[in-house]
Amino acid sequence: MRAVVAGGASTRPTGGSPCPTATHPTWPWLGRRAAGGLARATRHHVIHARRVGHVLCHQHGVGDRGPLHQHATIGSGLRGAMDASTLSALIDASSQELAALHARLGCAPDALERAMAALKTCIHDAIRAHVAEAEADVARAQESCAAHEEAIAQLCAATGGEPALVPEMPLLARCEALVADRARLERTYTAQAEQCDLVLSQVRTLNACMSAAGGSCPEAEVAASGSLRDVTPAALSRLEAHLQHVQQVYTERKMQMEAQLSEVLQLWAETHTMPHVAMHAGRASVAAERVDESRFHLAILQYTQQVPDMADGVFRGEFLMSDDAPAELLQPTNDVLQRCATLIDTLAREKTQRESQIQTYYDELCELWVRLGATDEEMDAFVLEHRGSTLDVVEAYRAELERMRELKASNMGSFIRSTREAIWELWDRLYVSEDERQSTFPAFFVELPEHAADAAPFDWDHVLEQHEQMCAELAAAHEQRLPLLDLMERYRAICDDERALNESAHDAARLLGRGNRGDPGRLLREEKMRKRVKAQKPRVRALYAC
């Protein structure tokens, strides 16, 4: 039997047996490289050998304390320190002892072959199992490293960072290094994701306050490959730029809303239109009817910190500052802007209608004021006293118009007479004959009653309208014929001068009278006049003919 030494070394026996570390001729399938893997399976092999020994001993009546048992005991004592040489020596010794035991038992040769084949199969399976387990450990380590490397690559793409340099090292050490680098990048990703989320939260908050008028958030730019988001500095910069754009849009829309609210307050004040709110002790609240409209009006008052002045119980377009903090400020959403625009349009149309009504009243009033002899001071005083577009102003103009209409009715005769004077003057300017005057406008010659109140059947308004229409027509004709009328006036003046010269030429006393001695230039003036008449009369006549 070979002797086993500590540390896995062996000595050659006296009988000249080969070194236990060499390949035994009985085990051509067991190489030197596999001997190390067999060390972990020694216990199983020895236990199997003991079982085989027990079976053989029972079959041949041999006791349990044989050499095989001794070798099994030795093997179990060397489990913790067994190396390749020790394992080879143990297998070699066990094989020889198993053969010796079979020889002592006197078993058939095939029994020994079967026992050796079973031992060979058992050892071979154990080796393959342990190698497969080791290979599985290596595969798992490689997969773990690959998974960490992939996660690190995704984290680097998501954060814009760089992976740590991991030198060549065993798989377990490389895996630990990759785990540490992954944890570092995950911390970086979490910090940068929080920054992006903060900016995105501000963007979403502002967009919610203005109906997403800032545009869609570049979610595609913050979405990365896989399950990670793009939180690189470039993505954060794009988000911050988008946030600035959203802030600018919000500021512009808020300024637009505030301009609309200011216009609403101005229209309320100009038209003396009371906001639809309930007033109690100088404080505004939601009215019982038209609740939605009342809430909107109340929100406008709260945002602008205004409250209607109801000191005398009537709203006269005055507002007071209010220190009440609004429960919720208005935001420039599409709904708020649209409601403001609608309210402005309603108030503006009401104001325009009132102004149009006032202008209509004023146009008629001016004519009546002039007809009734009102002074400019009186007219200006009325206009200055009744400025604006409130219902009170409209009512004042209406009342003044009614008063002037009553005065007009009482002075209708004087109106017609003054109009007739204007018509007669225009007739004279147009050289209208007496017959033509009577034929073209017979109403002119109708006698008027002395008092309008005493002549109820007489249609004063119709007669005045006829006269005013005729006056307007004559005025238009005079304006159209004004150049011709000027020529006629010049020709008439020349004819008058010619007639005066003729009368003077037949007056002999102008040459002999004493009075002429005091006017020595008379003859000279007459000569100049005669030359002018002789030159201009044909010229004016030719122009008139044209």
Buried (B, 14 or more C-beta within 10 A) or exposed (E): BBEBEEEBBBEEEEEEEEBBBEBBEEBEEBEEEBBEBBBBBBBBBBEBBBEBBBEBBEEEEBEEEBBBBBBBEBBBEBEEEBBBBBBBBBBBBBBBBBBBBBEBBEBEEEBBEEBBEEBBEBBEEBBEBBEEEEEEEEEEBEEBBEEBBEBBBBBBBBBBBEBEEBEEEEBEEBBBBBBEBBEBBBEBBEEBBEBBBEBBEBBBEBBEBBBBBBEEBBEEBBEBEEEBBBBBEEBBEBBBEBBEEBBEBBEEBBEBBBEBBEBBBEBBBBBBBBBBBEBEEEEBEBBEEEEEBBBBBBBBBBBBBBBBBBEEEEBBBEBEEBEEEBEEEBBBBEEBBEBBBEBBEEBBEBBEEBBEBBEEBBEBBBEBBEBBEBEEEEBEEBEEEBEBBBEEBBEBBBEBBEEBEEBBEEBBBBBBEBBBEBBBEBBEBEEBEEEEBEEEBEEBEEEBBEEBEEBEEBEBEEBBEBBBEBBEBBBEBBEEBEEEBEBBEBBEEBEEBBEEBEEBEEEEEBEEEEEEEEEEEBEEEBEEBBEEBEEBBEEBEEEEEE
